[in-house]
Amino acid sequence: MTRLMHGFPPARDGQVTLANWRTSPFNRWAFHHVRELVPSADIPNDPANVWELPSAPIDLGKLRISELFDETDTDGLVILHRGRIVFERYANGMTAESPHILMSVSKSLLGLLAGVLAARNVLDPDRLVTDVIPGVRGTAYDGATIRHLLDMRAGVAFDEDYLATSGPIVAYRKAVNWNPLAPGETPTDLRSFYRELTKSSGPHGGPFNYVSPNTDLLGWVIERATGQRYVDVMSELLWRPLGATRSAYITVDRLGAPRCAGGVCTTVRDLARVGQLLVQGGARGSTPIVQVRWIDDITLNGDRDAWAAGNGSEFFPGLPLRYRSKWYVQDGAAPLLFGFGIHGQFLIVDRTREIVIAKVSSQALPIDVARIAVTMRAVAAIIEFLAHL
């Protein structure tokens, strides 16, 4: 095949556009060049306050990591053990400096920021969403609390079919600048899109109900509650104190509303730093960033029955999972916390064994159950190997 975006101009069959950027093979280039395709806003780091992670490479040859790369279309992988980088590799033109889209791992970052704001009494998880955003009164969000949105238990009817070519999800993607408009189509925006979500799927607080617009709505709630842009709050309370090595960025709609549900782009190392922060109880050194009680709440809570009855368990068959504050939790002797995004994005945290696995990918299918299973088996093997060192 013609090389992607190679030449001046690139050959027609090698051009990555807004129309094809999430399809294979174009996503192999697009996923680490997102801001060249979609408008974005910076989440600044603090170059004078970088958290240096020591490197201590370990031979993981027995684990066949190269096969994992090939089988799951991995673009970048960073593994930390006890705060050290024990493995790091990139593919498809990625480098350690390349920001890669996190897709729905973006939600997990919001989940941590919500915890910071809750500890500061800026955000009350039990508050009604419509009290903060009166503009969504009269929609399916009537009666929903911030906690319902955090735990994906709002009874909002929204078919999150990533392969759909029409319907609400396509309207949603056009509203957030992720899909091109048809000729003559009127530009839309994220915040006005919520007026279209009027149908209920059941009572709030019922089964796990994965609806990405819930997380973008939480971003709007955070902006209203703080009086600041989401990117500025994220920078001030998480990204700068975290010691990220470079600024992250997030895609925005035509009016600047952030795509909190899936638009964050960051380096794999900085994503791993987020995981290490959880390993360290939400603190960097003696400085607390995320309250440990919020991380403990994620680890210990989340309704197993709500998960089992919901629309996410089919993607992780056989795994004992829960969902809390935008994080998946796998039960076991040492619970695993993880963020997961379509096309193969993962941030996996074993707090007990001090292991972090940050993986970004460009899989062809948004949801590929077979590749999810391959990844989770590899994660179990990596943790087992490192736990005995």
C-alpha positions in Angstrom: 0.0 0.0 0.0 1.0 3.6 -0.5 2.7 5.1 2.5 0.3 7.2 4.6 0.7 11.0 4.3 4.0 10.6 2.5 5.0 13.2 -0.1 4.1 16.8 -0.9 1.2 16.3 -1.4 0.6 12.7 -0.4 -0.7 10.3 -3.0 -4.5 10.2 -3.0 -4.8 6.7 -1.6 -2.4 7.6 1.2 -4.2 10.7 2.4 -5.7 10.6 5.9 -8.8 12.8 6.2 -11.6 13.6 8.6 -13.7 11.0 6.7 -11.3 8.1 7.1 -9.2 8.8 10.1 -10.7 6.2 12.4 -10.7 3.4 9.8 -7.8 1.0 9.1 -5.1 1.5 7.8 -5.5 5.3 8.1 -5.8 5.2 11.8 -2.2 4.0 12.1 -1.1 7.5 11.2 -4.1 9.4 12.4 -4.1 8.2 16.0 -0.8 10.0 16.7 -1.5 13.0 14.5 -5.1 13.8 15.7 -4.7 17.5 16.0 -3.8 17.8 12.3 -7.3 16.5 11.6 -9.5 17.7 14.4 -9.4 21.1 16.3 -7.9 20.7 19.7 -7.0 22.6 23.0 -3.8 22.1 25.0 -3.7 20.7 28.5 -0.4 22.3 29.5 2.3 20.5 31.6 4.9 22.2 33.8 8.3 21.7 32.1 10.0 22.8 35.4 8.3 20.0 37.3 8.7 16.8 35.3 8.4 13.5 37.1 11.4 11.5 36.0 10.8 7.8 35.7 14.0 5.8 36.0 14.6 3.1 33.4 15.4 -0.4 34.4 14.8 -2.7 31.4 13.9 -6.3 32.0 14.0 -9.1 29.4 10.4 -10.1 28.8 11.4 -12.4 26.0 9.4 -15.4 27.4 6.2 -13.3 27.2 6.3 -12.9 23.4 5.7 -9.2 23.5 6.4 -8.9 19.8 3.5 -11.2 19.1 1.3 -9.0 21.3 2.2 -6.0 19.1 1.4 -7.9 16.0 -1.8 -9.5 17.2 -3.3 -6.4 18.7 -2.0 -3.7 16.4 -0.1 -2.0 19.2 1.4 1.4 18.6 3.1 1.9 21.9 3.6 0.0 25.2 5.1 1.2 28.5 5.3 -1.1 31.5 6.2 0.2 35.0 7.2 -2.0 37.9 7.8 -0.3 41.3 8.0 3.1 39.6 10.6 2.1 37.0 10.2 1.7 33.2 10.9 -2.0 32.7 9.7 -2.2 29.1 9.0 0.4 26.3 8.4 -0.1 22.6 6.8 1.8 19.7 5.5 0.9 16.2 3.7 2.5 13.2 5.8 5.7 13.3 5.2 6.3 17.0 8.0 7.5 19.4 8.2 8.3 23.1 7.3 11.9 22.2 4.2 11.2 20.1 0.8 12.0 21.7 -1.6 9.2 20.9 -5.4 9.4 21.2 -6.7 7.6 24.3 -10.3 7.2 23.1 -12.3 6.3 26.2 -9.3 6.1 28.6 -10.0 9.9 28.4 -13.0 9.1 30.6 -10.8 7.6 33.3 -8.8 10.8 33.5 -12.0 12.8 34.0 -12.9 10.3 36.8 -9.7 11.2 38.6 -10.3 15.0 38.1 -13.8 14.6 39.5 -12.3 13.0 42.6 -10.0 16.0 43.1 -12.9 18.4 42.7 -15.1 16.4 45.1 -12.4 16.5 47.7 -12.4 20.3 47.3 -16.2 20.4 47.7 -16.5 21.9 44.2 -18.3 18.9 42.8 -21.0 16.9 44.7 -21.5 13.5 43.2 -25.0 13.3 44.6 -26.1 16.6 43.0 -28.6 16.6 40.2 -27.0 17.2 36.8 -29.9 19.6 35.9 -29.1 21.8 38.9 -25.7 22.5 37.4 -26.7 22.5 33.7 -30.3 23.7 33.5 -30.0 23.5 29.8 -30.5 19.7 29.9 -33.8 19.9 31.7 -36.6 18.3 29.7 -34.2 15.6 28.4 -33.5 12.0 29.5 -31.1 13.5 32.1 -33.9 14.7 34.3 -33.4 13.1 37.7 -29.9 11.9 37.0 -27.1 12.7 39.4 -23.4 13.3 38.8 -22.8 9.9 40.4 -25.1 8.3 37.8 -23.0 9.8 35.1 -19.7 8.8 36.7 -20.8 5.2 37.0 -22.6 4.9 33.6 -25.9 4.2 35.3 -28.0 7.0 33.8 -31.1 5.7 32.1 -30.5 7.5 28.8 -31.3 5.8 25.5 -28.3 6.0 23.2 -27.2 3.3 20.9 -23.4 3.4 21.0 -22.9 1.4 17.8 -19.5 2.4 16.6 -20.1 1.0 13.1 -23.4 2.8 12.5 -23.6 5.0 9.4 -26.6 7.0 10.6 -28.5 7.8 13.7 -27.7 9.5 17.0 -24.1 8.4 17.2 -23.3 9.9 13.8 -25.0 13.1 14.8 -22.9 13.1 18.0 -19.7 12.6 16.1 -20.6 15.5 13.7 -21.4 17.7 16.8 -17.9 17.0 18.2 -16.0 17.6 14.9 -15.1 13.9 14.5 -17.1 13.3 11.3 -17.4 15.6 8.3 -20.7 17.3 7.5 -22.6 16.3 4.4 -22.8 18.9 1.7 -25.2 21.7 2.8 -25.5 20.3 6.3 -25.8 22.9 9.1 -22.9 22.8 11.6 -23.8 21.6 15.1 -22.1 21.5 18.5 -21.8 19.2 21.5 -23.8 21.2 24.0 -26.9 21.6 21.8 -26.7 17.9 20.9 -28.0 17.0 24.4 -31.5 18.4 23.5 -31.8 15.3 21.2 -31.3 12.8 24.0 -34.9 12.7 25.2 -35.6 9.0 25.4 -35.1 6.9 28.6 -33.7 3.4 28.7 -35.0 2.8 32.2 -34.6 4.4 35.7 -31.4 6.1 36.7 -29.3 3.9 38.9 -30.2 0.8 37.0 -27.9 -1.4 34.9 -24.5 -0.3 33.6 -25.5 1.7 30.5 -22.5 2.8 28.4 -23.3 6.3 26.9 -20.2 8.3 25.9 -22.1 11.7 25.9 -22.5 11.2 29.7 -18.8 12.0 30.1 -18.8 15.0 27.8 -21.7 16.3 29.9 -19.6 15.8 33.0 -17.0 18.0 31.4 -19.6 20.7 31.0 -20.6 20.2 34.6 -16.9 20.6 35.7 -16.7 23.8 33.6 -19.8 25.2 35.2 -18.8 24.2 38.7 -15.3 25.7 38.5 -16.0 28.6 36.1 -12.9 27.5 34.1 -12.3 25.6 30.9 -12.0 21.9 31.3 -8.4 21.9 29.9 -7.3 24.5 32.4 -8.8 22.6 35.3 -7.2 19.4 34.1 -3.9 21.1 33.7 -3.9 22.9 37.1 -5.2 20.0 39.2 -3.8 16.9 37.5 -1.5 17.3 34.5 1.0 19.9 36.0 1.2 18.4 39.5 1.5 14.9 37.9 4.8 16.0 36.3 3.8 15.1 32.8 6.7 15.4 30.4 4.7 17.3 27.8 1.4 18.9 27.3 -1.6 16.7 26.4 -4.4 17.9 24.2 -8.1 17.2 23.7 -10.3 17.6 20.6 -12.9 20.3 20.8 -16.1 21.1 18.9 -16.6 24.3 16.8 -17.5 26.2 20.0 -14.6 24.9 22.1 -16.4 22.2 24.0 -14.0 19.4 24.9 -14.5 15.7 23.9 -14.0 14.5 27.4 -15.3 11.0 26.5 -12.6 10.2 24.0 -10.5 13.1 22.7 -7.5 13.2 25.0 -4.1 12.7 23.3 -0.9 12.1 25.3 2.4 10.2 25.2 2.4 6.7 26.5 4.9 7.5 29.2 2.6 10.3 30.5 -0.3 7.9 30.5 1.8 5.5 32.5 2.5 8.3 35.0 -1.2 8.5 35.6 -1.2 4.8 36.5 1.8 5.2 38.8 0.0 8.0 40.6 -2.7 5.5 41.5 -0.1 3.0 42.6 1.2 5.7 45.0 -2.2 6.3 46.5 -2.8 9.5 44.4 0.4 11.2 45.7 3.6 12.2 44.0 6.2 12.1 46.8 4.6 13.9 49.8 2.2 15.9 47.6 -1.4 14.5 47.4 -3.0 15.0 43.9 -5.9 12.6 44.0 -7.3 11.7 47.4 -6.5 8.1 48.3 -10.1 7.7 49.6 -11.3 8.4 46.0 -9.0 5.7 44.6 -10.0 3.3 47.4 -13.6 4.0 46.5 -13.0 3.1 42.9 -11.1 -0.1 44.0 -13.8 -1.2 46.4 -17.1 0.0 45.0 -19.1 -0.2 41.9 -22.1 -2.5 41.6 -21.3 -6.0 40.3 -25.0 -6.8 39.6 -25.4 -3.5 37.6 -22.3 -4.5 35.5 -23.6 -8.0 34.9 -27.0 -6.7 33.8 -25.5 -4.0 31.6 -24.2 -3.6 28.1 -20.5 -3.9 28.7 -20.0 -7.4 30.1 -20.2 -8.9 26.6 -16.9 -7.3 25.7 -15.1 -8.9 28.6 -16.6 -12.4 28.8 -15.8 -14.3 31.9 -14.0 -11.5 33.8 -15.3 -10.5 37.2 -15.7 -6.7 36.6 -17.3 -3.7 38.2 -17.3 0.0 37.0 -16.8 3.0 39.3 -16.0 6.7 38.5 -15.0 5.9 34.9 -12.7 3.0 35.8 -13.2 -0.7 35.3 -12.3 -2.9 38.2 -11.4 -6.5 37.9 -11.9 -8.4 41.1 -9.3 -10.7 42.5 -6.7 -11.1 45.3 -5.1 -7.9 43.8 -7.9 -5.9 42.1 -7.0 -4.4 38.7 -8.1 -0.9 37.9 -8.2 -0.1 34.2 -9.3 2.4 31.6 -10.3 1.0 28.2 -10.8 2.7 24.9 -12.0 1.6 21.4 -9.4 0.4 18.9 -7.3 -1.1 21.7 -6.4 1.6 24.2 -5.6 0.5 27.8 -4.2 1.8 31.1 -4.0 -1.0 33.6 -3.0 -0.6 37.2 -2.2 -3.2 39.8 -1.8 -1.1 43.0 -0.9 -4.2 45.1 2.0 -5.4 42.9 3.0 -1.8 41.8 2.6 -2.6 38.1 1.3 -0.2 35.4 0.7 -1.2 31.8 0.0 1.6 29.3 -0.9 0.4 25.8 -2.1 2.4 22.7 -3.2 0.7 19.5 -4.7 1.2 16.1 -6.9 -1.8 15.7 -9.2 -1.9 12.7 -12.4 -2.6 14.7 -13.6 -0.3 17.4 -14.5 -3.3 19.6 -12.7 -6.5 18.9 -13.6 -9.0 21.6 -10.9 -11.5 20.5 -8.1 -8.8 20.7 -9.4 -7.6 24.0 -9.1 -11.2 25.3 -5.5 -11.5 23.9 -4.6 -8.2 25.6 -6.1 -9.2 29.0 -4.3 -12.6 28.8 -1.1 -10.8 28.1 -1.7 -8.4 31.0 -2.2 -11.4 33.3 1.0 -13.0 32.1 3.0 -9.8 32.5 1.7 -9.2 36.0 2.5 -12.8 37.0 6.0 -12.5 35.6 6.8 -9.2 37.3 5.2 -10.2 40.6 7.8 -12.9 41.1 10.8 -10.7 40.5 
